Amino acid sequence: MQQPIGFAVGCSGRRPREASQYTIVVRVDDRATVPVTPFFVQGKRMSGKDFNLDELAAYLHLTPPQVARMAEREQVPGRRIGGEWRFSEAEIHLWLEQRIGASDTSGELDAVESILDRGAGETYESISLVELLPLEAIAVPLEARTHTSVISSMCRLAAATGLLWDPDKMETAVRDREELHPTALDNGVSLLHPRRPQSSILAEPLLAFGRTDRGIPFGGARGTLTDLFFLICSTDDRCHLRVLARLSRLISSPGFVSDLRDALDAVAVRELVEQYDEEINL
């Protein structure tokens, strides 16, 4: 099954503007891809109920026949109940999350450029990752040697900023998310995050970063070891997907991951994030 392509077309920072929009590209057949703008990214929150076919089509800005084809081909999670398609909100959110990723082939990059061209007439403000990443939330090295200790250490690192009030609750939420689907990537980076935003224990959106001295088994699909860890702490779904999408673009930038491994200290890491993040906007 061919995987859809993910990409963010502008975001806002800690104080999102309603004019901001997030778009991904979904493959609906063997030849065509279409841009998708989920409603909750435009300021409408998800309702907590299942979608029927028409509701999901409206939610994704697709047609019902397109969504039906995707469901029949198992390109979107769904199930038939009484002969009709039903789609779990939680599964759709996870599906969207998994569709956000790095574009690392020329075809995917062409698709990204086409999205930008279609949105050229509108004004978007991109998120600033460096504003979400305070120095005290960066650990080089991160003193952790196991899967469990990495998650615990990263949550306590975020709590050291004073913006995360309950690191134990965040740790449990992140661990549950990892058990559902590991966030480790083949390049040795993991984008840790809870399954749902934890607004009740956060003062504002926050990023933390840690680099271990050696790679750790972290559930990578190909058995690769992980040594670079970002923790995404968001207060709403829109913020979460924007940060996740932006980080996905950042780690796909040539040289960024290797430069992170060579960074001498927290200041150098933060400067790298700022440098590469600005280059994305050029």
C-alpha positions in Angstrom: 0.0 0.0 0.0 1.4 3.4 -1.0 1.7 5.8 1.9 0.2 9.3 1.8 2.6 12.3 2.0 2.6 14.7 4.9 3.4 18.4 4.9 2.6 21.6 6.9 1.6 24.7 5.0 2.2 27.3 7.6 1.6 27.3 11.3 1.4 29.7 14.2 3.5 29.7 17.2 2.4 29.6 20.9 -0.5 31.8 20.1 -2.1 30.3 17.0 -4.0 32.6 14.6 -7.3 31.5 13.2 -6.0 32.3 9.7 -3.4 29.6 9.9 -4.0 26.3 8.0 -2.4 22.9 7.9 -2.6 20.7 4.9 -1.5 17.1 4.1 -1.6 15.2 0.9 -3.5 11.9 0.7 -3.2 9.4 -2.1 -6.7 8.3 -3.2 -5.8 6.0 -6.0 -2.7 4.8 -7.9 -2.1 8.1 -9.7 -3.8 10.9 -7.9 -3.1 12.7 -4.6 -5.3 15.4 -3.1 -4.7 18.0 -0.4 -6.5 17.5 2.8 -7.3 20.1 5.5 -8.8 18.5 8.6 -11.5 20.7 10.2 -9.9 20.6 13.7 -6.8 22.3 12.3 -8.9 25.2 11.3 -10.0 25.8 14.8 -12.8 23.3 15.2 -12.2 20.6 17.9 -12.9 17.0 17.3 -16.2 15.9 18.9 -15.2 12.5 20.4 -17.7 10.5 18.2 -17.4 8.2 15.3 -17.7 9.6 11.8 -20.0 8.2 9.1 -18.8 8.3 5.5 -20.3 11.8 4.7 -19.0 13.3 7.9 -15.4 12.0 7.4 -15.5 13.2 3.8 -16.5 16.7 5.0 -13.9 16.5 7.8 -11.1 15.7 5.3 -12.4 18.0 2.5 -12.7 15.0 0.2 -15.8 13.5 -1.5 -17.6 10.5 -0.1 -16.6 8.2 -3.0 -12.9 9.1 -2.4 -13.2 8.2 1.2 -15.1 5.0 0.4 -12.3 3.9 -2.0 -9.7 4.7 0.6 -11.6 2.7 3.2 -12.1 -0.3 0.9 -8.3 -0.3 0.1 -7.5 0.0 3.9 -5.9 3.4 3.2 -7.9 4.9 6.1 -8.9 3.1 9.3 -12.6 2.2 9.2 -15.1 -0.6 9.7 -18.5 -1.6 8.3 -21.4 -1.6 10.7 -24.8 -2.6 9.3 -23.4 -2.2 5.8 -22.2 1.4 6.4 -18.7 2.7 7.0 -17.9 4.0 10.5 -14.6 5.7 11.4 -13.3 6.2 15.0 -12.2 9.7 15.8 -9.2 8.4 17.8 -8.1 6.2 14.9 -8.5 9.0 12.4 -6.4 11.3 14.6 -3.7 8.6 14.8 -3.9 8.0 11.1 -3.4 11.8 10.4 -0.5 11.9 12.8 1.2 9.0 11.1 0.7 10.7 7.7 2.8 13.6 8.8 6.4 12.8 7.8 9.5 13.7 6.1 9.4 14.2 2.3 12.5 12.5 1.1 11.9 11.7 -2.6 11.7 14.0 -5.6 8.0 13.0 -6.2 7.0 13.9 -2.7 8.9 17.2 -2.8 7.1 18.0 -6.1 3.8 17.4 -4.3 4.9 19.7 -1.5 5.8 22.4 -4.0 2.4 22.1 -5.7 0.7 22.7 -2.3 2.7 25.8 -1.7 1.9 27.1 -5.2 -1.9 26.6 -4.5 -1.6 28.5 -1.3 0.6 31.3 -2.6 -2.1 33.8 -2.5 -2.7 33.4 1.2 -0.7 34.6 4.2 0.5 32.1 6.8 2.7 32.5 9.8 5.1 29.6 10.3 5.7 28.2 13.8 9.0 28.9 15.4 10.4 25.8 17.0 13.2 27.6 18.8 10.6 29.6 20.7 9.2 26.3 22.0 12.6 25.0 23.0 14.1 26.7 26.0 17.7 26.1 26.9 16.8 24.4 30.2 14.8 21.8 28.2 17.9 20.6 26.3 20.1 17.8 27.7 23.4 17.1 26.0 24.1 14.4 27.1 20.8 12.9 28.3 21.6 10.6 31.2 19.5 7.7 30.2 20.3 4.2 29.0 17.0 2.4 28.6 13.7 3.0 26.9 12.0 3.6 30.3 14.6 6.0 31.6 14.6 8.0 28.4 10.9 8.7 28.7 11.2 9.5 32.4 14.2 11.8 31.9 12.7 13.7 29.0 9.5 14.4 31.0 11.5 15.7 33.9 13.6 17.7 31.6 10.5 19.4 30.3 9.2 19.9 33.9 12.4 21.7 34.8 11.2 24.7 32.7 8.2 25.2 35.0 5.8 24.8 32.0 5.0 21.1 32.7 3.4 20.7 36.1 3.0 16.9 36.3 5.9 15.0 34.7 4.5 11.7 36.1 1.2 12.1 34.2 3.1 13.1 31.0 5.4 10.1 31.4 2.4 7.8 31.6 0.8 9.4 28.6 4.0 9.2 26.5 4.6 5.6 27.5 1.0 4.6 26.5 1.6 6.3 23.1 4.9 4.4 22.6 3.1 1.1 23.4 0.5 1.9 20.8 2.9 2.8 18.1 6.7 3.6 18.6 7.8 7.0 17.5 11.4 6.0 16.7 12.5 6.7 13.1 15.1 5.0 11.0 17.5 8.0 11.3 17.9 7.6 15.0 15.4 10.3 16.0 12.3 9.8 18.1 9.5 12.3 18.3 8.0 11.5 21.7 4.5 12.7 22.5 1.4 11.6 24.3 -1.5 10.3 22.3 -3.6 13.3 23.1 -2.6 16.9 24.1 -2.2 17.4 27.9 -3.5 20.9 28.3 -4.4 20.3 32.0 -0.7 19.9 33.0 0.9 22.5 30.6 1.2 26.2 30.9 1.9 26.5 27.2 3.2 24.4 24.3 6.8 23.1 24.9 9.6 21.2 23.2 12.4 19.3 25.0 15.4 17.7 23.4 17.9 15.1 24.7 20.8 13.3 23.1 22.1 10.1 24.7 25.8 9.1 24.5 24.9 5.9 22.7 22.0 4.5 20.7 19.1 2.8 22.5 16.7 0.2 21.2 13.5 2.2 20.9 11.2 0.3 18.6 12.5 1.5 15.3 10.9 -0.4 12.3 14.3 -1.7 11.1 15.8 -2.3 14.5 17.9 0.9 14.3 19.1 2.4 17.6 17.9 5.9 18.7 20.0 8.6 20.3 18.2 11.8 19.5 14.9 12.5 21.4 12.4 15.3 21.0 9.4 15.5 23.4 6.4 17.4 22.0 4.1 18.8 24.7 1.1 20.4 23.2 -2.1 22.0 24.5 -4.4 21.2 21.6 -4.6 19.0 18.5 -3.9 21.8 16.1 -0.7 22.8 17.9 0.4 19.2 18.2 0.1 18.4 14.5 1.8 21.6 13.5 4.8 21.0 15.7 5.0 17.4 14.6 4.9 18.4 11.0 7.4 21.1 11.4 9.8 18.8 13.3 9.4 16.2 10.6 10.5 18.7 8.0 13.4 19.8 10.2 14.8 16.3 10.7 14.6 15.7 6.9 16.8 18.7 6.2 20.2 17.5 4.9 22.8 17.8 7.6 20.5 18.6 10.5 20.5 15.2 12.2 24.3 14.8 11.9 24.8 18.4 13.2 22.7 17.6 16.2 25.0 14.6 17.0 28.0 16.9 16.8 26.6 19.8 18.8 28.7 20.5 21.9 26.1 21.8 24.3 22.5 23.0 24.7 23.3 26.4 23.2 24.7 24.8 20.1 21.6 22.6 19.8 19.2 25.5 20.1 21.2 27.5 17.5 21.0 24.6 15.1 17.3 24.4 15.5 16.9 28.1 14.9 19.3 28.0 11.8 17.6 25.0 10.1 14.1 26.2 11.0 14.8 29.6 9.4 16.2 27.9 6.3 12.9 26.0 5.8 11.1 29.4 5.5 13.4 30.6 2.8 
